[in-house]
């Protein structure tokens, strides 16, 4: 028996529509809960999985830039020991030294500044403290858990351990004199000292909101320091314990867009093909979730 042409044509051209699901308080709560879980998973992945890759990429770029500065200094003096001191403070985010801690198998490019954006790229030199390898107290703050956790094992250092710092002026050897876990004291830990010292600082807790207790390592310079260079001034927002208030705007925009796309995806899943909906909405959701996570992390203390 032949099929009715009208029926056949209708069956071919009519789109596949998912069965309608009644929308009620329980359904809304369930969907909201699912999206909150997705957001939390994305935050964790960005900081602890994608974050280390981002930090490693920034470190490679910073190392390349730093090598260029070293080569320029060598070309001018033919010797690192005779390299001239910088004549102006380093720009925030620019590489200023290479820090090596043999015992911890740590080798990191140190950048200028300790805001969350800067410590996401590596340990940061605390503005207002002495330059690394120069007279006085040079302080460096790094992350304990996020973005590769370069200072995650700082508490393992003990008196006598070596720390090597290389700048455009040359190499300096510091020897650890003490490791302590206590509240950070800016006046003491970042202040002037009678000796030539290196102070390494990180959070003492994995908790992202921790902003008081710190792991502080002090090390004395062996040998003579290099000539001092101009340094940036101290600022309350550049102590490693604060976030970036400017990140609020980006967080509101990115998370707002994420919420809008999530709502649209939920609506499409109920009325259209699931596979097609996934293909269309998944890339946007992932990108916006990653951007929201990065923005949120910028609001947290820079040493976490």
C-alpha positions as CSV (number, residue, x, y, z in Angstrom):
1,X,0.0,0.0,0.0
2,X,1.5,3.4,-1.0
3,X,2.1,6.0,1.6
4,X,0.3,9.3,1.6
5,X,2.7,11.9,0.0
6,X,1.5,14.7,2.4
7,X,2.2,12.6,5.4
8,X,5.6,11.5,4.2
9,X,6.6,15.1,3.4
10,X,5.5,16.3,6.8
11,X,7.4,13.6,8.6
12,X,10.6,14.5,6.7
13,X,10.5,18.3,7.1
14,X,9.1,18.6,10.7
15,X,11.9,19.3,13.2
16,X,12.5,17.0,16.0
17,X,11.3,18.6,19.2
18,X,12.1,17.3,22.7
19,X,9.2,16.5,24.9
20,X,8.1,19.4,27.0
21,X,9.0,19.2,30.7
22,X,6.8,20.9,33.3
23,X,8.6,23.8,34.9
24,X,8.2,24.1,38.6
25,X,10.2,25.1,41.7
26,X,11.9,21.7,41.9
27,X,12.9,21.8,38.3
28,X,14.3,25.3,38.6
29,X,16.2,24.5,41.7
30,X,17.6,21.3,40.1
31,X,18.8,23.2,37.0
32,X,20.3,26.1,39.1
33,X,22.1,23.5,41.2
34,X,23.5,21.8,38.1
35,X,24.8,25.1,36.8
36,X,26.4,26.0,40.1
37,X,28.2,22.7,40.1
38,X,29.4,23.3,36.6
39,X,30.6,26.7,37.6
40,X,32.5,25.3,40.6
41,X,34.1,22.5,38.4
42,X,35.1,25.1,35.8
43,X,36.7,27.3,38.6
44,X,38.7,24.4,39.9
45,X,39.8,23.3,36.4
46,X,40.9,26.8,35.4
47,X,43.0,27.4,38.5
48,X,44.5,24.0,39.2
49,X,44.6,22.5,35.7
50,X,44.7,25.2,33.2
51,X,46.3,27.7,35.6
52,X,49.7,25.9,35.7
53,X,49.8,25.8,31.9
54,X,49.1,29.5,31.7
55,X,51.7,30.2,34.3
56,X,54.2,28.0,32.5
57,X,53.5,29.9,29.2
58,X,54.0,33.2,31.0
59,X,57.3,32.0,32.5
60,X,58.7,31.0,29.1
61,X,57.8,34.4,27.7
62,X,59.3,36.1,30.7
63,X,62.5,34.0,30.5
64,X,62.9,34.9,26.9
65,X,62.5,38.6,27.7
66,X,64.9,38.4,30.6
67,X,67.6,36.6,28.6
68,X,67.4,39.5,26.1
69,X,68.0,42.0,28.9
70,X,71.0,39.9,30.1
71,X,72.4,39.7,26.6
72,X,72.1,43.5,26.3
73,X,73.9,44.0,29.6
74,X,76.6,41.6,28.6
75,X,77.0,43.4,25.3
76,X,77.5,46.7,27.1
77,X,80.0,45.5,29.7
78,X,81.3,42.1,28.5
79,X,80.8,40.8,32.1
80,X,77.8,40.3,34.3
81,X,79.9,41.3,37.4
82,X,80.4,44.7,35.9
83,X,76.9,45.3,34.5
84,X,75.4,48.7,35.3
85,X,72.5,49.0,37.6
86,X,69.1,49.9,36.1
87,X,68.4,53.6,36.0
88,X,64.7,53.5,36.5
89,X,62.2,51.2,38.3
90,X,61.0,48.1,36.5
91,X,57.5,48.2,35.0
92,X,54.9,46.1,36.8
93,X,54.7,42.6,35.3
94,X,58.2,42.9,33.7
95,X,60.8,40.2,34.6
96,X,63.4,41.3,37.1
97,X,65.3,38.2,38.1
98,X,65.5,34.4,37.9
99,X,65.1,32.7,41.3
100,X,66.5,29.2,41.9
101,X,65.9,27.1,45.0
102,X,68.0,23.9,44.4
103,X,66.5,22.0,47.4
104,X,62.9,22.4,46.1
105,X,63.9,22.1,42.4
106,X,62.3,25.5,41.8
107,X,63.4,27.8,39.1
108,X,61.1,30.8,38.5
109,X,61.3,34.1,36.7
110,X,60.4,36.8,39.2
111,X,58.3,39.7,37.9
112,X,57.8,43.1,39.3
113,X,54.7,43.5,41.5
114,X,52.5,41.2,43.6
115,X,49.0,41.8,42.5
116,X,47.0,38.7,41.5
117,X,47.5,39.3,37.8
118,X,51.3,39.5,38.3
119,X,51.6,36.5,40.6
120,X,49.6,34.4,38.1
121,X,52.7,34.7,35.9
122,X,55.2,33.8,38.7
123,X,56.6,35.0,42.0
124,X,56.5,38.8,42.3
125,X,59.1,41.3,43.7
126,X,57.4,43.4,46.4
127,X,57.5,47.0,45.4
128,X,59.2,49.3,47.9
129,X,61.7,46.6,48.9
130,X,65.3,46.5,47.7
131,X,66.2,45.0,44.4
132,X,67.2,41.4,44.3
133,X,71.0,41.1,44.8
134,X,71.2,44.7,46.0
135,X,71.7,46.2,49.5
136,X,68.9,45.9,52.0
137,X,65.9,43.6,52.2
138,X,64.5,42.3,48.9
139,X,61.1,40.6,49.3
140,X,59.4,38.2,46.9
141,X,55.9,36.8,47.2
142,X,54.6,33.8,45.4
143,X,51.5,31.5,45.2
144,X,50.9,28.6,47.6
145,X,48.4,26.6,45.6
146,X,47.1,28.3,42.4
147,X,48.8,28.8,39.0
148,X,51.4,26.1,39.5
149,X,52.0,26.8,43.2
150,X,55.7,27.9,42.8
151,X,56.0,28.6,46.5
152,X,53.9,25.6,47.6
153,X,56.9,23.9,49.3
154,X,58.5,27.0,50.8
155,X,58.0,25.7,54.3
156,X,60.4,22.9,53.7
157,X,63.4,25.2,53.6
158,X,65.8,25.0,56.5
159,X,68.7,27.1,57.8
160,X,71.7,26.6,55.5
161,X,69.8,25.9,52.3
162,X,70.9,27.9,49.3
163,X,68.9,30.3,47.1
164,X,70.4,31.7,43.9
165,X,69.2,34.9,42.3
166,X,70.3,36.1,38.8
167,X,69.7,39.6,37.6
168,X,71.1,41.7,34.8
169,X,73.8,42.8,37.3
170,X,74.9,39.2,38.0
171,X,74.3,36.2,40.3
172,X,73.8,36.4,44.0
173,X,73.9,33.6,46.6
174,X,71.6,33.7,49.6
175,X,71.7,31.3,52.5
176,X,68.5,30.6,54.5
177,X,68.6,31.7,58.1
178,X,65.1,30.8,59.2
179,X,61.6,29.6,58.2
180,X,58.5,30.6,60.1
181,X,54.8,30.3,59.9
182,X,53.1,33.4,61.4
183,X,51.1,36.4,60.6
184,X,52.7,38.6,58.0
185,X,54.1,41.9,59.4
186,X,54.7,44.4,56.6
187,X,56.9,46.7,58.7
188,X,59.2,43.8,59.7
189,X,59.1,41.5,56.7
190,X,59.0,44.2,54.0
191,X,60.9,46.9,55.9
192,X,64.5,48.0,55.9
193,X,67.1,45.8,57.5
194,X,70.7,46.3,58.7
195,X,71.9,43.4,56.6
196,X,71.5,42.3,53.0
197,X,68.6,39.9,53.0
198,X,66.1,38.0,50.8
199,X,62.6,37.5,52.2
200,X,60.3,34.9,50.5
201,X,56.6,35.0,51.4
202,X,53.6,32.9,50.6
203,X,50.3,31.9,52.2
204,X,50.4,29.3,55.0
205,X,47.0,27.9,54.0
206,X,45.5,26.3,50.9
207,X,42.3,28.2,51.6
208,X,41.9,30.8,48.8
209,X,40.6,33.5,51.2
210,X,43.5,33.2,53.7
211,X,45.1,36.6,54.0
212,X,46.9,36.7,57.4
213,X,49.0,33.6,58.2
214,X,52.1,33.4,56.1
215,X,55.1,31.2,55.5
216,X,58.2,33.5,55.7
217,X,61.7,32.5,54.7
218,X,64.6,34.7,55.4
219,X,68.0,34.4,53.8
220,X,71.2,36.4,54.1
221,X,73.3,37.4,51.1
222,X,76.8,35.9,50.9
223,X,79.3,38.3,49.4
224,X,78.9,41.9,48.3
225,X,75.7,43.3,46.9
226,X,75.4,45.0,43.6
227,X,74.8,48.7,43.2
228,X,71.3,49.8,44.3
229,X,68.8,50.7,41.6
230,X,65.6,52.8,41.7
231,X,62.6,50.8,43.0
232,X,58.8,51.3,42.8
233,X,57.1,52.7,45.9
234,X,55.1,50.6,48.4
235,X,51.4,50.3,48.0
236,X,48.8,48.7,50.2
237,X,47.5,46.7,47.2
238,X,51.0,45.3,46.6
239,X,51.7,43.1,49.6
240,X,50.5,39.8,48.3
241,X,47.5,39.6,50.6
242,X,45.0,41.5,48.6
243,X,43.0,41.1,45.4
244,X,42.2,43.4,42.5
245,X,39.0,45.4,43.0
246,X,39.1,46.2,39.2
247,X,38.3,42.5,38.5
248,X,34.7,43.0,39.8
249,X,33.7,44.6,36.5
250,X,35.0,41.8,34.4
251,X,33.5,39.2,36.8
252,X,30.0,40.8,36.6
253,X,30.2,41.0,32.8
254,X,31.6,37.5,32.2
255,X,29.4,35.7,34.7
256,X,26.4,37.7,33.6
257,X,27.0,36.5,30.0
258,X,27.6,33.0,31.3
259,X,24.3,33.0,33.1
260,X,22.5,34.3,30.0
261,X,24.0,31.6,27.7
262,X,23.3,29.0,30.4
263,X,19.6,30.1,30.4
264,X,19.5,30.0,26.6
265,X,21.1,26.5,26.6
266,X,18.6,25.2,29.1
267,X,15.7,26.6,27.0
268,X,17.1,25.1,23.8
269,X,17.6,21.7,25.4
270,X,13.9,21.6,26.2
271,X,12.8,22.6,22.7
272,X,15.5,21.5,20.2
273,X,17.9,18.7,19.4
274,X,20.3,18.1,22.4
275,X,23.3,17.5,20.1
276,X,22.8,20.6,18.1
277,X,22.3,22.6,21.3
278,X,25.5,21.3,22.8
279,X,27.5,22.1,19.6
280,X,26.2,25.7,19.6
281,X,26.4,26.5,23.3
282,X,29.3,24.5,24.7
283,X,32.2,26.6,23.3
284,X,30.6,29.9,24.6
285,X,29.9,28.4,28.0
286,X,33.4,27.1,28.4
287,X,35.0,30.3,27.4
288,X,32.8,32.4,29.6
289,X,33.2,30.0,32.5
290,X,37.0,30.2,32.2
291,X,36.9,34.0,32.0
292,X,34.6,34.2,35.1
293,X,36.9,31.9,37.0
294,X,40.0,33.9,36.2
295,X,38.1,37.1,37.2
296,X,37.0,35.6,40.5
297,X,40.5,34.4,41.3
298,X,41.9,38.0,40.7
299,X,39.6,39.1,43.6
300,X,41.3,36.7,46.0
301,X,44.7,37.2,47.8
302,X,47.6,37.2,45.3
303,X,49.6,34.6,47.3
304,X,47.0,31.8,47.3
